Amino acid sequence: MQKSMLIQLRIERARNRLHALTTKHENFQHPAVIKQSMVLDELINQYNSIGEQMKKPIG
């Protein structure tokens, strides 16, 4: 499986978990929600980094 596709799946799972946590805690400031938001941010940054690497010219 391509690295970008794997990260996309991880992003989707992290996003779903974040949604579940916000529903459960009903508070965006709950530590579990903040932590999961940071996990999602990191995955998105990784995905964007891969996209930038693909745009760089070879040579």
ABEGO torsion letter per residue (X at the ends): XBAAAAAAAAAAAAAAAAAAAAAAAGBAABAAAAAAAAAAAAAAAAAAAAAAAAABBBX
